[in-house]
Amino acid sequence: MGEEVQLEINTKKAEKRSFKKEVNKLLRTLLYYETTMFLIPIVCMLIVVFKDNIMGKQLDAFVAKAQENATTTILSIAIGMLFIILYRKKKLFSYDLKTVQHKMKPKSFFRLLVCFMLAQSIFSICSFLMETLFNQFGYTLIGEIESAQSTSNTLSMFLYAAFIGPIAEEIVFRGVVLRTLEKWGKIFAIVVSSIMFGAFHANLIQGLFAIAVGLVLGYVAMEYSIKWSILLHVINNFIFSDGLGYIIDHMPSFWGSVLNYSILVIFFIGGIIILIRSRKALMHYVEENRTAKPFYRYAFTSTWMLVFLMANLLLAISGIEKLAR
């Protein structure tokens, strides 16, 4: 009996080591990708600043203009993707991007779109509540809120925000991350990839929204295919973010607010109704695909997971500003 117990202990330890090794390797790759996205635009900007000797007010104007241009961000995504490809190799193209579980029906897609937009509605409520809370302590999140809700001002920013960004994020999080974690359970893969997706945004407000929509997108990619999660993501960014934002910006303030909040209320009510009606199926899905709790502990105590989460949390906290008096 003692030998059997010791064998079981050794097996669990080996399983834990193997799991952490895989998760750490995944997180290192994700950090390489994120660091590339962060550094390349900065390096390109510094090269131009020193080359053209831009100083003083010219520097402020240059930085503001550079932030509206997503050309270097698009370049950084292309370079960062090399780390992703090197990590997954053939699996990226033969499995991550090609796996199809079920055929998507129009009714199912509409219901999932409404649930996706329910997260958008909750995001708006959370933005208001968190801003109010922080205001009580003399701080504001308005910069992070405006960053999350901003619309594109240039062609490159439009292409990035509406298409290139969403497609890249889906390949990374609903392709590579989700499929790497899938072997430890569907729910585990969906939940952990969603939390990583939220942290990746390095924005307290947008991060909460990203976690919520990540659950929807993760389910869509897991149970249907990544092409449907890409389509949902693009629809949100292209139509409900940039498109709707452009329309609202060119309407009288009052009517723009009426349109915006009307859409949010409709999706909020519709999403709640869908979730209530689907609660038994959802509970069954969770029960059928749950993962042993220790694996969540192993994941979030892995060295590179902690580095990834802490680095993005610090970036998010840096967006908190003192209220002007």
C-alpha positions as CSV (number, residue, x, y, z in Angstrom):
1,M,0.0,0.0,0.0
2,G,2.9,2.4,0.9
3,E,4.5,1.8,-2.5
4,E,1.3,2.6,-4.3
5,V,0.8,5.8,-2.4
6,Q,4.4,6.9,-3.1
7,L,4.0,6.0,-6.7
8,E,0.8,8.2,-6.9
9,I,2.7,11.1,-5.2
10,N,5.6,10.8,-7.6
11,T,3.2,10.6,-10.6
12,K,1.4,13.8,-9.4
13,K,4.8,15.6,-8.9
14,A,5.9,14.6,-12.4
15,E,2.5,15.7,-13.8
16,K,2.9,19.1,-12.0
17,R,6.4,19.6,-13.3
18,S,5.4,18.7,-16.9
19,F,2.4,21.0,-16.7
20,K,4.4,24.0,-15.3
21,K,7.1,23.5,-17.9
22,E,4.6,23.7,-20.7
23,V,2.8,26.7,-19.2
24,N,6.1,28.6,-18.6
25,K,7.2,27.9,-22.1
26,L,3.8,29.3,-23.4
27,L,4.1,32.4,-21.2
28,R,7.6,33.1,-22.2
29,T,6.5,33.1,-25.8
30,L,3.6,35.4,-25.0
31,L,6.0,37.8,-23.2
32,Y,8.3,37.8,-26.2
33,Y,5.4,38.7,-28.4
34,E,4.1,41.4,-26.1
35,T,7.5,42.9,-25.5
36,T,8.1,43.1,-29.3
37,M,4.7,45.0,-29.6
38,F,5.7,47.4,-26.9
39,L,9.3,48.1,-27.8
40,I,9.3,48.4,-31.6
41,P,7.0,51.4,-31.8
42,I,9.1,53.1,-29.1
43,V,12.4,52.3,-30.8
44,C,11.1,53.6,-34.2
45,M,9.9,56.8,-32.5
46,L,13.2,57.3,-30.8
47,I,15.1,56.8,-34.0
48,V,13.1,59.5,-35.7
49,V,13.3,61.9,-32.7
50,F,17.2,61.7,-32.6
51,K,17.6,61.7,-36.3
52,D,15.5,64.8,-36.8
53,N,16.5,66.4,-33.5
54,I,12.8,66.9,-32.4
55,M,12.6,68.7,-29.1
56,G,10.2,70.7,-26.9
57,K,6.7,71.3,-28.2
58,Q,7.6,69.7,-31.4
59,L,8.2,66.5,-29.5
60,D,4.8,66.6,-27.9
61,A,3.1,67.1,-31.3
62,F,5.2,64.4,-32.8
63,V,4.3,61.9,-30.1
64,A,0.6,62.7,-30.3
65,K,0.7,62.2,-34.1
66,A,2.7,59.0,-33.8
67,Q,0.2,57.5,-31.4
68,E,-2.5,58.0,-34.1
69,N,-0.4,56.1,-36.6
70,A,-0.4,52.3,-36.2
71,T,2.2,51.5,-38.9
72,T,4.9,50.6,-36.4
73,T,2.3,48.6,-34.3
74,I,1.4,46.6,-37.4
75,L,5.1,46.0,-38.0
76,S,5.6,44.9,-34.4
77,I,2.7,42.4,-34.7
78,A,4.3,40.9,-37.8
79,I,7.7,40.5,-36.1
80,G,6.1,39.3,-32.8
81,M,4.2,36.6,-34.8
82,L,7.6,35.0,-35.6
83,F,7.8,34.0,-31.9
84,I,4.3,32.5,-32.0
85,I,5.1,30.5,-35.2
86,L,8.4,29.3,-33.8
87,Y,6.7,28.1,-30.6
88,R,3.8,26.2,-32.2
89,K,5.5,25.3,-35.5
90,K,3.3,23.1,-37.7
91,K,0.6,22.8,-35.1
92,L,-0.4,26.4,-35.6
93,F,-1.4,25.8,-39.2
94,S,-2.4,22.1,-39.0
95,Y,-4.4,22.2,-35.8
96,D,-4.8,25.6,-34.1
97,L,-6.2,27.4,-37.1
98,K,-7.9,24.4,-38.8
99,T,-9.8,22.6,-36.0
100,V,-13.6,22.6,-36.5
101,Q,-15.8,21.0,-33.9
102,H,-19.4,21.8,-34.9
103,K,-21.1,23.6,-37.8
104,M,-22.2,27.2,-36.9
105,K,-25.8,27.9,-37.5
106,P,-27.2,31.5,-38.1
107,K,-29.3,31.3,-34.9
108,S,-26.3,30.1,-32.8
109,F,-24.1,32.9,-34.2
110,F,-26.7,35.6,-33.5
111,R,-27.1,34.3,-29.9
112,L,-23.3,34.3,-29.4
113,L,-23.1,37.8,-30.9
114,V,-25.7,39.1,-28.4
115,C,-23.8,37.5,-25.5
116,F,-20.6,39.1,-26.8
117,M,-22.2,42.5,-26.8
118,L,-23.6,41.8,-23.4
119,A,-20.0,42.0,-22.2
120,Q,-19.8,45.4,-23.9
121,S,-22.8,46.6,-22.0
122,I,-21.3,45.3,-18.7
123,F,-18.0,47.0,-19.6
124,S,-19.8,50.4,-19.8
125,I,-21.4,49.8,-16.4
126,C,-18.1,48.8,-14.9
127,S,-16.4,51.8,-16.4
128,F,-18.8,54.1,-14.7
129,L,-18.7,52.3,-11.4
130,M,-14.9,52.0,-11.2
131,E,-14.5,55.7,-12.3
132,T,-16.9,56.7,-9.5
133,L,-15.1,54.6,-7.0
134,F,-11.6,55.9,-7.9
135,N,-12.9,59.5,-7.8
136,Q,-13.8,59.0,-4.2
137,F,-10.1,58.6,-3.4
138,G,-9.0,61.5,-5.6
139,Y,-8.0,59.4,-8.7
140,T,-9.4,58.9,-12.2
141,L,-9.4,56.1,-14.8
142,I,-10.6,58.4,-17.6
143,G,-7.4,58.0,-19.6
144,E,-7.8,54.3,-19.6
145,I,-11.5,54.5,-20.4
146,E,-10.9,56.9,-23.3
147,S,-8.1,54.7,-24.6
148,A,-10.4,51.7,-24.6
149,Q,-13.3,53.5,-26.3
150,S,-11.3,55.6,-28.8
151,T,-12.0,55.4,-32.5
152,S,-9.5,55.4,-35.3
153,N,-8.3,58.7,-36.8
154,T,-6.0,57.4,-39.5
155,L,-6.2,54.6,-42.1
156,S,-3.4,52.6,-40.4
157,M,-5.1,52.8,-37.1
158,F,-8.4,51.8,-38.6
159,L,-6.8,48.8,-40.3
160,Y,-5.1,47.8,-37.0
161,A,-8.1,48.3,-34.8
162,A,-10.8,46.8,-37.1
163,F,-8.9,43.9,-38.7
164,I,-5.2,43.3,-38.0
165,G,-5.4,43.6,-34.2
166,P,-8.5,41.3,-33.8
167,I,-7.1,38.7,-36.2
168,A,-3.7,38.7,-34.5
169,E,-5.3,38.5,-31.0
170,E,-7.5,35.6,-32.1
171,I,-4.5,33.7,-33.6
172,V,-2.5,34.1,-30.4
173,F,-5.2,33.7,-27.7
174,R,-7.9,31.5,-29.3
175,G,-5.5,29.7,-31.5
176,V,-2.1,29.1,-29.8
177,V,-3.0,29.7,-26.1
178,L,-6.4,28.0,-26.1
179,R,-5.2,25.0,-28.0
180,T,-2.1,24.6,-26.0
181,L,-4.1,24.5,-22.8
182,E,-6.9,22.4,-24.2
183,K,-5.3,19.1,-23.2
184,W,-6.0,20.0,-19.6
185,G,-9.7,20.5,-20.2
186,K,-12.0,22.8,-22.2
187,I,-13.2,25.0,-19.3
188,F,-9.6,25.3,-18.1
189,A,-8.4,26.4,-21.5
190,I,-11.3,28.9,-22.0
191,V,-11.0,30.5,-18.5
192,V,-7.2,30.7,-18.3
193,S,-6.8,32.0,-21.9
194,S,-9.5,34.6,-21.1
195,I,-7.6,35.9,-18.0
196,M,-4.4,36.0,-20.0
197,F,-6.2,37.9,-22.7
198,G,-7.5,40.4,-20.2
199,A,-4.1,40.9,-18.6
200,F,-2.5,41.4,-22.1
201,H,-4.4,44.6,-22.6
202,A,-2.6,46.2,-19.6
203,N,-5.7,48.4,-18.9
204,L,-7.8,48.0,-15.7
205,I,-11.1,48.8,-17.5
206,Q,-10.4,47.2,-20.9
207,G,-8.9,44.2,-19.1
208,L,-12.2,43.3,-17.4
209,F,-14.0,43.6,-20.7
210,A,-11.4,41.4,-22.4
211,I,-11.8,38.7,-19.8
212,A,-15.6,38.7,-20.3
213,V,-15.5,38.6,-24.1
214,G,-12.6,36.2,-23.9
215,L,-15.0,33.6,-22.3
216,V,-17.4,34.0,-25.3
217,L,-14.7,34.0,-27.9
218,G,-13.0,31.0,-26.2
219,Y,-16.2,29.0,-26.2
220,V,-16.8,29.9,-29.9
221,A,-13.3,28.9,-31.0
222,M,-13.4,25.7,-28.9
223,E,-16.8,24.5,-29.9
224,Y,-17.0,25.8,-33.5
225,S,-13.7,27.2,-35.0
226,I,-11.4,30.1,-34.7
227,K,-12.8,31.6,-37.9
228,W,-16.0,32.4,-36.0
229,S,-14.3,33.9,-33.1
230,I,-12.3,36.1,-35.5
231,L,-15.5,37.2,-37.2
232,L,-17.1,38.1,-33.9
233,H,-14.1,40.1,-32.8
234,V,-13.9,41.9,-36.2
235,I,-17.6,42.7,-36.1
236,N,-17.2,44.2,-32.6
237,N,-14.2,46.3,-33.5
238,F,-15.3,47.3,-37.0
239,I,-19.0,47.9,-36.6
240,F,-19.7,48.5,-32.9
241,S,-16.5,50.3,-32.0
242,D,-15.1,52.2,-35.0
243,G,-18.3,52.3,-37.1
244,L,-20.7,53.2,-34.4
245,G,-18.2,55.5,-32.8
246,Y,-17.8,57.4,-36.0
247,I,-21.6,57.8,-36.4
248,I,-22.0,58.9,-32.8
249,D,-19.2,61.4,-33.1
250,H,-20.9,63.1,-36.0
251,M,-24.3,63.3,-34.3
252,P,-25.6,65.9,-31.9
253,S,-24.3,64.9,-28.4
254,F,-27.7,64.2,-27.0
255,W,-28.9,61.9,-29.8
256,G,-25.5,60.2,-30.0
257,S,-25.8,59.3,-26.3
258,V,-29.4,58.1,-26.9
259,L,-28.3,55.8,-29.7
260,N,-25.3,54.5,-27.8
261,Y,-27.2,53.7,-24.6
262,S,-30.2,52.3,-26.5
263,I,-28.0,49.7,-28.3
264,L,-26.3,48.8,-25.0
265,V,-29.6,48.4,-23.2
266,I,-31.0,46.2,-26.0
267,F,-27.9,43.9,-26.0
268,F,-27.9,43.8,-22.2
269,I,-31.5,42.7,-21.9
270,G,-31.1,40.3,-24.9
271,G,-27.9,38.8,-23.4
272,I,-29.4,38.3,-20.0
273,I,-32.5,36.5,-21.5
274,I,-30.2,34.2,-23.6
275,L,-28.1,33.3,-20.5
276,I,-31.1,32.6,-18.4
277,R,-32.7,30.4,-21.0
278,S,-29.3,28.6,-21.6
279,R,-28.3,28.2,-17.9
280,K,-29.0,24.5,-17.7
281,A,-27.0,23.8,-20.9
282,L,-24.2,26.0,-19.7
283,M,-24.1,24.3,-16.3
284,H,-24.0,20.9,-18.0
285,Y,-21.2,22.1,-20.3
286,V,-19.1,23.3,-17.3
287,E,-19.7,20.2,-15.3
288,E,-18.9,17.9,-18.3
289,N,-15.7,19.8,-19.2
290,R,-14.3,20.9,-15.8
291,T,-10.7,20.5,-14.8
292,A,-9.3,19.5,-11.4
293,K,-8.7,22.6,-9.2
294,P,-5.0,22.0,-8.6
295,F,-4.3,22.8,-12.3
296,Y,-5.6,26.3,-11.8
297,R,-3.2,26.7,-8.9
298,Y,-0.3,25.3,-10.9
299,A,-1.0,27.7,-13.7
300,F,-1.3,30.8,-11.7
301,T,1.8,30.0,-9.5
302,S,4.0,29.2,-12.5
303,T,7.0,31.6,-12.6
304,W,6.4,33.1,-16.0
305,M,2.6,33.4,-15.5
306,L,3.4,35.5,-12.4
307,V,5.8,37.6,-14.4
308,F,3.3,38.1,-17.2
309,L,0.5,39.1,-14.8
310,M,2.6,41.4,-12.6
311,A,4.1,43.2,-15.6
312,N,0.7,43.9,-17.2
313,L,-0.8,44.9,-13.8
314,L,2.0,47.4,-13.3
315,L,1.3,48.9,-16.7
316,A,-2.4,49.0,-16.0
317,I,-1.8,50.7,-12.6
318,S,0.4,53.3,-14.4
319,G,-2.8,54.5,-16.2
320,I,-4.4,55.6,-12.9
321,E,-4.1,59.4,-12.6
322,K,-4.8,62.0,-9.9
323,L,-7.9,64.1,-10.3
324,A,-7.2,67.6,-11.4
325,R,-8.1,70.1,-8.6
